[in-house]
């Protein structure tokens, strides 16, 4: 298939590479040139402008936040110029409000729109093992399903209205952030009694919480291995804010999301915005007077 790809960050790069390796003609664009050149060496075709990628059979976009999506996709007129019959697969985690706006803009132009945010970190993306959410017109999803099969181990259809996929993704990231926060708090409490985070989390993630999210992040928290970031803390803060906004729109309290937002804000203020979002665990350590990644207080005996 003739595919465009817009946005080659840590996730987009691996996804686009898998489409190239699958034999598709892939035109790639990114604000910085480095990732474009890397993919060109694999066989992708670099293009000078995002509009040059927004054509063909399908176009994927993986952009970091609402403002970036609006700037690149809407303000630059990509939808208005896009060819009718194209299917746009938006992999980004965006607000419910913007998801609805995008669906309407694509519908008015006669362009297919599939919201397909993904679960998985960069190594999972590179391995083609993502879990892909998919919402939109069933015919549009069917057209791009072979491509979704290339980038993920399973596609989870969640309805015909694209924003439904973003709701599920936002809810999922809220739950992941909550798991990270509770592990961080529990580890800080245990460290006060001389039980290391590694000891505590080894027991709990094998005996009680053997799910991948707990096991993967437990190892990062225990080792305080927050670099390189698989998912930057600043983006985690963005997603928790998206959860609060989505909940507010339907009059649903999310009290723990407010705790997460405040702790993530504290981490950003502490200079941790570029670290992995599991560095929120160090906020609990600092609150308990223990030594965090940047801390200087010795843990009590």
N, C-alpha and C positions, 0 to 999 in steps of 0.2 A: 504494500500500500504506500501511497504518497502521504507522508506525515510531516507536520510541523511540530516543533517543540520549543516552547518559550519558558525560560527560567531554568538555569543549570546550576542551582545550588547543590548542597550536599545530597539532597534527595533527588532532585531533577537529573543530575548528572548520571547517576546509576540507572535510573529508569530509562532515560534516553539511550544510554549505551546498550541496554538490553534490546531495545527496539532496533537499533542498528545491527546488532549481532543476529537478530532474527531475520535479517535480509530485507528490511523495509528501506525505502528511500526516505531518509530523515533530514529535514532542514532545521537547523538549530540556531537559536538566538539567545543571547544573554547580555546583560548590561556591560559586564566586564568580558574581555576577549579571551582570557586564558582558558576557561572551560570549553569555549567554542573550538579553539585550536586543538585541545585534547581530544575532543570527539571527532574532529575532522580527521585525526590520525587513525581513528577506528573505521572511518568510512562515511561519517556524516557530512552534510554540506552546510557550511556556515553561511549565514545571510546577514546583511548589513542592518536590517531593520526588522522589528517585530512583525510588521505588516507582511513582510516577505515569507514569514513562517505561517501566517494565518490564512492558509489556502491549502488546496489539495483535497484528499479524502477525509482527513481528520487532523486536528491540531490539539496537542496537549499543552497545558500551561501549569506550571508549578511555581507560583509567586508567593512571597512571604506573608503578606498581610493585605487587608482591605485597601489601604491607600496605594499600595504598589499595583494591585489588580486594577484599581480604578484608573491609575495613571497610565498603565501600559495598554490595557484592554479597551477601556471605555474612552478616556480622554484622547487617546491617539486615533480613535475612530476605527479600530480594527473590526468591530462588529458591523459598523455601517458599511465598510468596504468589503467585508468578507463575502465569498461566493455562496449563493444559495445552494443548499444541499450539503455543505460542509458540516461536520460534527465536531463541536468543541468539547473536549474532555478537560474539565477543570479539576485538577488534583489538589488544589490548595484548601487549607482550613480557613474559611472566611465566615463572616457574620451571616446570620439567617437573613437579615435585611438585604445585604448585598446579594446573596444567593437568589433571592426573589427578584431583585432588580435585574440581575443578569439573565435570568430565565425569561423575563418579559422582553428584554432587548433582543435576545436571540430569536424569540418567537416572532417578533414583529419583522425581523429581517428574513425569516425563513431558514435560519441556521439551527441545526440540531444542537442541543445543549445537554450534556451529561455531567452532573456533579459526581466526582469520584475521588473524594479524599481517601487517604490510605492510613493504615496502621502499620508501623514498622520504622526502624531506625535506618540510617544510611547503609549499614552492612546488609540489612535485609533487602533494601531496595536494590543494591548491587547484585544480590543473589537471585533476584526475581521472585522473592517469597513474600511479598507484601500481602496484606489482607485489604482488598479494595471494596469500598462501599460504592454503590452505584444507584443513582436515582435520576429519572428523566423519562422521556418518551421511550417506551419499550422497543420501538423500531430503531431508534438512534442507538440505544444500548446494544441491541443485537448486531448492528453494523460494526461497532468497535469492540465487541466481545473478544474476538481473536487477539486484539492488542492488549486488552485487559488480562487475558490469559497469559500473555508473554511477560507481563510485569508483576503478576501476583500469583500466589498459590491458590487463592479463592476469591471469587467475587460475591459480595453480599448485596443482592438487590433489596432496596428499601422503599420502593414506590415510584410513582410517575411524576411526582413534584420534586424537582431537583433539590430544593432546600431541605428536604427530609434527610438526605445524606449528610448535610452539614450539621443538622441537629444531632444525628447519631455520633458524628465525629467529635463535636464539641462536648457532648455528654461523656464520650469515652475518654477524652483528654482530661476532663474534670476528674473522672474516676482514677486515672493514672496518677495525676498530681496529688490526689487525696491519699493514694497508697504510698507515694514517696514521702509525703508529709508525715503520715502516721508511723512509717518505719523510722524516719528521722527522730521523731519525738520519743518513740519507744527506745531507740538506741541511746538517746541522750539520758533517759531515765536509768537504763541499765548500766551505763558507764559510771553513773554516780555510785554504784555499788561494786565497781571493779569488774563488771561483766563487759567484755569488749563488744563492739558492734558486730564484729565478725562472728563471735561465739553466739550471740543472741540470734542474729539473722540466719545463720546456718541452721540452727534448730527450727526456727519458725517457718522458714521457706521450704523446709523439707517435711516437717511434721504437720503443719497447719495450713500454710499458704504456698503450695507447690506450683502456683501459676507462673508462667513466663515473666509477667510484669514484675511480680515480687522477687523472683529469683534473679533476674537480670539487674534490677536496680539495687537489690540488696548487696550484690557484689561491688557495685560502684560506690554505694554509700559506705560500706565497711572499709574499703580501701581509700576513700575520699579521692577517687580517680575521676575528676570532673573535666579533665582535658585529655584529648580533644572532645569537644561537645558533640554528642550525637543529636541532641536537640537543645538549642540554646535556651538558657533561662529566660532571656527577654521574650522569646517566642512563647514560652510557657505562661508568662505573665499575660501576653496578648490573648492566649486561648482561655485563660481563666476569666479575663474580662469579657470575652465573647460569651462564655457561659452565663455570667452575671447579666449581660444585656439580653440574652435569649430568654432567661428566666424572668427577668423584669417585664418583658413584652407579653408574657402570659400569666403575670401575677403569681409567680412561683418563688417562694423563698428558697435561697440556697445559702444558709448561714455559714457552712464550712467553706464555701467558695470565697466568702469575704475574708476568712482567716488566711486562706491560700494567697489571695491577692495581696494582703498586707505583708505576709512573710516574703513573698516574691519581691515586693517593692523594697523591703528591707535589704534583701540580697542584692538587688540592683544598686541601691544606695551604698552598699558595702563594696561595690566594684565587681560583682559577680555576673553581670549580664551576659557575658560571652561564654561563661562556663556552662556545662551541662545542667539542665534544670533540676537534676537530682541534688545539686549543690544547695538547694533549699534546706537539706538536712543540716547544714552547718548553722542555719539560723537557730534551730532547736539547740544545737550544741552551745552556741554563744549565749542563748537565754539561760542555759543551765550552768554557765560559768566554765564550760569545758573548752578545750582547745579545738577550734575549727581550722579550716584550711588557712585562714589568715589570722587566726586567733593567737593569743599569747598566754592565756590563763591555763595553768596546769589542771588536768582533771583531778577531782578529789579522790583520795584513796578509799 
